Amino acid sequence: MSGGTGDRGLLLVTGGAGFIGSAIVAGALEAGWRVRVLDSLRADVHGGEPDVDPRVDFVRGDVRDAAVVDAALAGVDAVCHQAAKVGLGVDFQDAPDYVDSNEHGTAVLLAAMDRAGVDRLVVASSMVVYGEGSYRTSTGETERPAPRRIADLDAGVFDPRDAAGELLEPQLISEEAPLDPRNVYAITKLTQEHLATSWARSTGGRAAALRYHNVYGPGMPQNTPYAGVASLFRSALQRGEAPRVYEDGAQRRDFVHVRDVAAANLAALDWTAEQPPDTSRAFNVGSGTVHTIGEMAEALAREAGGPEPVVTGEYRAGDVRHVTASSERLRTELRWEPSMSFEEGMREFATAPLRAAVTS
Ligand SMILES: NC(=O)c1ccc[n+]([C@@H]2O[C@H](COP(=O)([O-])OP(=O)(O)OC[C@H]3O[C@@H](n4cnc5c(N)ncnc54)[C@H](O)[C@@H]3O)[C@@H](O)[C@H]2O)c1
């Protein structure tokens, strides 16, 4: 991350006490931003008081509270919106909380930005807006397969096939691909993007939506229903247990380091300063290197000196098989490059501190 270049202005990071938000805060301070954080410290994600850099103006509050947001926006030049209820959740009973936290919360924030005349926004979106990845048929056409059938999953047929039963070949997905959010969380991430676009159009704002791939790195949450797969494996190893890998372990993903994601946010913030009013654009954020979930489990187990992963053949209904991003747009338009290789990142993550566990 580049060093400071004087005062860039005051940046509000919502969710700045979270896993990705705190990496953005660290990067922003280093790059010369003054930083305010607005975070409610959700009890279901924070197991203790987070470490907050003393240079940060920390506001404990909820993005759904208009009065709190109005106060937090005083003097702010740009907003980096990370606050959200994340992950797949436990079951459909989580739906109202997802919609309220993510959709309503974003609407309250954007309305307050309009009142305050703040016109630069970066919003955290996710690869989950695509649903299943993009594939090529044996005759070279692009195909986006429907959700896999339970009968196939039960029979251990994990890879999507075309109508003739031929295996489909996974490809990188680009920002132009049709969107197909397949669970409530994914729907709320897409709605956040649509809200940002609508805000930009009606207020003359500039918005970048960053579709993060599988983010990992120090400070990741531990074993919660909302945690990502890297943290589930890492938590198992910390308990001395083998990582349990679903399906056959060949699911393809792009694991991107949290400091690279923070750098993408800073590049996107700079980009918003250069755009004309009424601009909104989505960017995939991935390392550009495809790995399987099995490879990730093996790398972590090796680096942690823990037991070998167990490939269980079990599955979670609703999981997508392969989804990997093309981050060309981010590289060319935002001049962003990932700095952390998979090998180096997994070596660091295998023993990196995780966020304090939630006890209740
Ligand atoms: N971790 C990933 O792999 C990943 C992937 C794609 C997208 N994202 C997105 O990145 C963002 C950050 O995710 P994270 O992994 O750092 O999660 P996190 O749970 O560690 O951080 C979210 C932070 O937001 C706060 N928060 C939640 N709701 C709030 C509200 N209503 N008001 C104020 N603060 C609130 C929480 O207390 C927490 O500190 C989220 O928008 C998430 O959807 C994450």
The ligand as a Tripos MOL2 file, in Angstrom:
@<TRIPOS>MOLECULE
LIG
   44    48     1     0     0
SMALL
NO_CHARGES

@<TRIPOS>ATOM
      1 N1        -15.4180  -11.5050    4.0740 N.am      1 LIG1
      2 C1        -15.6600  -11.7620    2.7950 C.2       1 LIG1
      3 O1        -15.1160  -12.7290    2.2080 O.2       1 LIG1
      4 C2        -16.5910  -10.8650    1.9980 C.ar      1 LIG1
      5 C3        -16.8590  -11.2340    0.6810 C.ar      1 LIG1
      6 C4        -17.7010  -10.4220   -0.0720 C.ar      1 LIG1
      7 C5        -18.2360   -9.2720    0.4760 C.ar      1 LIG1
      8 N2        -17.9890   -8.9390    1.7700 N.ar      1 LIG1
      9 C6        -18.5810   -7.6860    2.2880 C.3       1 LIG1
     10 O2        -17.5490   -6.9310    2.9110 O.3       1 LIG1
     11 C7        -18.0930   -6.1520    3.9730 C.3       1 LIG1
     12 C8        -17.2850   -6.3640    5.2410 C.3       1 LIG1
     13 O3        -17.3600   -7.7390    5.5930 O.3       1 LIG1
     14 P1        -16.4630   -8.4070    6.7250 P.3       1 LIG1
     15 O4        -16.0830   -9.7580    6.2390 O.co2     1 LIG1
     16 O5        -15.4110   -7.4490    7.1420 O.co2     1 LIG1
     17 O6        -17.5490   -8.5940    7.8760 O.3       1 LIG1
     18 P2        -17.4700   -8.2320    9.4360 P.3       1 LIG1
     19 O7        -18.6960   -8.8180   10.0590 O.co2     1 LIG1
     20 O8        -16.1380   -8.5750    9.9720 O.co2     1 LIG1
     21 O9        -17.5910   -6.6500    9.4170 O.3       1 LIG1
     22 C9        -18.8180   -5.9650    9.3050 C.3       1 LIG1
     23 C10       -18.8030   -4.8530   10.3460 C.3       1 LIG1
     24 O10       -19.9880   -4.0950   10.1740 O.3       1 LIG1
     25 C11       -20.5590   -3.8440   11.4450 C.3       1 LIG1
     26 N3        -21.9910   -3.6660   11.2170 N.ar      1 LIG1
     27 C12       -22.8710   -4.6040   10.7820 C.ar      1 LIG1
     28 N4        -24.0950   -4.0810   10.6680 N.ar      1 LIG1
     29 C13       -23.9860   -2.7710   11.0320 C.ar      1 LIG1
     30 C14       -24.9080   -1.6950   11.1050 C.ar      1 LIG1
     31 N5        -26.2040   -1.8710   10.7960 N.pl3     1 LIG1
     32 N6        -24.4540   -0.4800   11.5060 N.ar      1 LIG1
     33 C15       -23.1520   -0.2950   11.8100 C.ar      1 LIG1
     34 N7        -22.2310   -1.2880   11.7670 N.ar      1 LIG1
     35 C16       -22.6480   -2.5040   11.3780 C.ar      1 LIG1
     36 C17       -20.2110   -5.0450   12.2840 C.3       1 LIG1
     37 O11       -20.2450   -4.7510   13.6820 O.3       1 LIG1
     38 C18       -18.8150   -5.3890   11.7830 C.3       1 LIG1
     39 O12       -17.8200   -4.7210   12.5550 O.3       1 LIG1
     40 C19       -19.5640   -6.5540    4.0810 C.3       1 LIG1
     41 O13       -20.3430   -5.5750    3.4160 O.3       1 LIG1
     42 C20       -19.6310   -7.8830    3.3530 C.3       1 LIG1
     43 O14       -20.9110   -8.1130    2.7990 O.3       1 LIG1
     44 C21       -17.1800   -9.7130    2.5500 C.ar      1 LIG1
@<TRIPOS>BOND
     1     1     2 1
     2     2     3 2
     3     2     4 1
     4     4     5 ar
     5     4    44 ar
     6     5     6 ar
     7     6     7 ar
     8     7     8 ar
     9     8     9 1
    10     8    44 ar
    11     9    10 1
    12     9    42 1
    13    10    11 1
    14    11    12 1
    15    11    40 1
    16    12    13 1
    17    13    14 1
    18    14    15 2
    19    14    16 1
    20    14    17 1
    21    17    18 1
    22    18    19 2
    23    18    20 1
    24    18    21 1
    25    21    22 1
    26    22    23 1
    27    23    24 1
    28    23    38 1
    29    24    25 1
    30    25    26 1
    31    25    36 1
    32    26    27 ar
    33    26    35 ar
    34    27    28 ar
    35    28    29 ar
    36    29    30 ar
    37    29    35 ar
    38    30    31 1
    39    30    32 ar
    40    32    33 ar
    41    33    34 ar
    42    34    35 ar
    43    36    37 1
    44    36    38 1
    45    38    39 1
    46    40    41 1
    47    40    42 1
    48    42    43 1
@<TRIPOS>SUBSTRUCTURE
     1 LIG1         1 GROUP 0 **** ****
